[in-house]
């Protein structure tokens, strides 16, 4: 990154790309990458210049108030969230994707540390909380005390306080705790640093009933004082008479009772995922070609992907006309012959017009493999009218999935819509609802994903990736599904390509 001529920027933004900084300052990922691509911003210095000369504001129509936030992020290494109308559900903190990026930045600094190291993220990030208040990392080494004094802090860190086994860091607006331990203590410390305080207390009480003492992840015999050697978290739970409890469940509610009763559901796993059902390409507002996205999906082990570019009504996203959509599908057919190892589903994210009809005609859509429908414009309708608009779209038998169903943007208001009526209609019609993985959306959230699971509604996880790099977002949607306790039976992406096609055909024919 070309920041050599501004050492202050080099220190504050080490490891961050211009897009990272825009996202950190509060812009949606898609918009951040759009700005970087359109203005050809290749360095942090160039980003600062684009802010100061008004290029970004001009590109966004002169309506943005992001300039100060971006400059403060660049110069101070802080994440400063933009002013938003916060909902009752929002809390202080940063989005999960941002916190995970900060965690990776810290852990990457350990690459040159000699000796045997193990390191992992814990706490709210490992529990996949959508808003993260603080970041916990666990690092094991043969000499934790020595590492506490010599920890290779990223240059962006602005403060660090070390004790014998915890290093507290402040960087990029986050409070970070690095828990230092020995290889023998790694599993216990990871367990202790992952669960909520309430979950830890419940485990300690259960250990006491079994004549054991569990303190900060160390399990000892209460009578002999002998420390019990444990290789992994599963062994700790087993010694307490419990099956392994997934990190996303460790919140201190009913998970211990359910585990003891043998009724704790196995959540869908990342390994269950067969494909991504929501990708954009450079045919609309994506940055990479269909072939690039397909090649990356193959590299990630996908059995199938759905190419679902925007359509004409979404003008700001360079939406495709019917003719362009057909041309893209013909190109996909040709590409499919070159990539037989993956199924490329010809799809579209069609816009729902204000009257509930779609912006692409049925005679075109019936040639698609999968149709997603969503609202991008005029979402400020009266609640009853907006609810009816979405329901009418779902009543079209060609619509397979309702994308980002509630219009959620974390920290801001959702659509004013009757969500329960929407869900009951989806259940009645057999329409799947999306867990959209865009970091600023995560729509559906875990509460509504669980409600869908209760109602028997199929869920489609879509990365909503607009570039090869954004395909990483897919894991965020899996995290939502896991926190919602969804099983693989509920998730379309857990089906094989043959099973998925059968589901799509049955929906269309039903």
Secondary structure, 3 states (H helix, E strand, C coil): CCCCCCHHHHHHCCCCCHHHHHHHCCCCHHHHHHHHHHCCCCCHHHHHHHHHCCHHHHHCCCCCCCHHHHHHHHHHCCCCCCCCCCCCCCCCCEEHHHHHHHHHHHHHCCCCCCCCCEEEECHHHHCCCCEECCEEEEEECCCHHHHHHHCCCCCCEEEEEECCCEEEEEECCEEEEEEEECHHHHHHHHHHHHCCHHHHHHHHHHHHHCCEEEECCEEEECCCCCECCCCCHHHHHHHCCCCCCCHHHCCCCCHHHHHHHCCCCCCCCHHHCCEEEEECCCCCCCCCCHHHHHHHHHHCCCCEEEECCEECCCHHHCCECHHHHHHHHHHHHHHHHHCCCCEEEEEEEEEECCCCCECCCHHHHCCCCEEEEECCCCCCCCHHHHHHHHHHHHCCCCCCEECCCCCCCCCCCCCCCCHHHHHHHHHHHCCEEEEECCCCCCECCHHHHHHHHHHCCCEEEECCECCCHHHHHHHHHHHHHHHCCCCHHHEHHHCCHHHHHHHHHHHHHC
